[in-house]
Every structure is written in C-alpha cells, then in structure tokens.
Amino acid sequence: MGTTAIDLGDWRRGSDAAVLSRFSRSVERRYGAGLSLTQVQADMRSSAFTCAPVRERRGDPPDVACRKIERAAGCTYTWQVHLFDDAGQGRIARTRALYDKQCAADDGLLGGPG
C-alpha cells in the first residue's frame, strides 16, 4: 500500500476506458493477494472511499465493496473496488475495480444519478 491517494485516472478529461484501465492497474498494484482486509479498507478510507460489507450471497459476490463518488460539471463519477476474501481469513484473495460516469439524464449504474 502506498502513502499517496489511490490513482483515479484522469477522470475529468480522459475517456471512460482510459480512466478504468488506469484505476484498475492502480488497484491491482496497490492491493495484492494476502494483504489484510482491514488494512486495505483503512487505506481506501484514507483516499475518501467508503467501504461496507456486501450482504448479497448469490453467485460469487465480494466480501467488501468500497466506493468513491465525485460530482463535477453536471456529471457523477463513481469508482468502486470489490474486495474478495475467498478463504474467510481476513486476507485479500483478489480485487475488482469498477468505474462509471453518468451525466445529465443518463441512467445510473454504480451510484450515479438515474
């Protein structure tokens, strides 16, 4: 984990694909398998993410979902990181990074307007 904020990508000017790609790489590098789930959540909170356990138990849901939302120029930008603890040992097995941008009358996806 780093001492700097999580790299969200150039979300004000970059394409959605470029922002997601950069954010995903940042999350993968920062949160490798075996790290403490508690420490990862604390690190995410230091970058203004809000984390909560996932209650859904169908399929293969993450154990924790962390979300950050920014609003600017009529758009809502949402980043999420799903944290998986497959063995139930309080350690990261894998992560999944998601990004969404919704503007004006678009339908919401990850937490934007809709």
Solvent accessible surface area in square Angstrom, and as a share of the most:
residue,aa,sasa,rsa
1,M,96,0.43
2,G,35,0.34
3,T,146,0.85
4,T,99,0.58
5,A,72,0.55
6,I,8,0.04
7,D,50,0.26
8,L,25,0.13
9,G,13,0.12
10,D,54,0.28
11,W,35,0.12
12,R,161,0.59
13,R,200,0.73
14,G,24,0.24
15,S,68,0.44
16,D,69,0.36
17,A,77,0.60
18,A,55,0.43
19,V,2,0.01
20,L,66,0.33
21,S,48,0.31
22,R,111,0.41
23,F,0,0.00
24,S,26,0.17
25,R,118,0.43
26,S,10,0.06
27,V,1,0.01
28,E,115,0.52
29,R,172,0.63
30,R,31,0.11
31,Y,6,0.02
32,G,33,0.32
33,A,83,0.64
34,G,40,0.38
35,L,53,0.26
36,S,19,0.13
37,L,22,0.11
38,T,98,0.57
39,Q,102,0.45
40,V,0,0.00
41,Q,34,0.15
42,A,48,0.37
43,D,18,0.09
44,M,0,0.00
45,R,128,0.47
46,S,90,0.58
47,S,11,0.07
48,A,67,0.52
49,F,5,0.02
50,T,100,0.58
51,C,24,0.14
52,A,52,0.40
53,P,79,0.50
54,V,31,0.18
55,R,195,0.71
56,E,73,0.33
57,R,145,0.53
58,R,191,0.70
59,G,80,0.77
60,D,92,0.48
61,P,23,0.14
62,P,11,0.07
63,D,45,0.23
64,V,10,0.05
65,A,26,0.20
66,C,0,0.00
67,R,94,0.34
68,K,25,0.10
69,I,58,0.30
70,E,56,0.25
71,R,168,0.61
72,A,20,0.16
73,A,107,0.83
74,G,66,0.64
75,C,16,0.10
76,T,7,0.04
77,Y,14,0.05
78,T,1,0.00
79,W,0,0.00
80,Q,11,0.05
81,V,0,0.00
82,H,24,0.11
83,L,0,0.00
84,F,4,0.02
85,D,17,0.09
86,D,94,0.49
87,A,77,0.60
88,G,60,0.57
89,Q,136,0.60
90,G,32,0.31
91,R,122,0.44
92,I,3,0.01
93,A,41,0.31
94,R,94,0.34
95,T,29,0.17
96,R,106,0.39
97,A,16,0.13
98,L,48,0.24
99,Y,22,0.09
100,D,14,0.07
101,K,69,0.29
102,Q,20,0.09
103,C,33,0.20
104,A,89,0.69
105,A,100,0.78
106,D,71,0.37
107,D,120,0.62
108,G,34,0.33
109,L,131,0.65
110,L,28,0.14
111,G,32,0.31
112,G,15,0.15
113,P,59,0.37
114,G,97,0.93
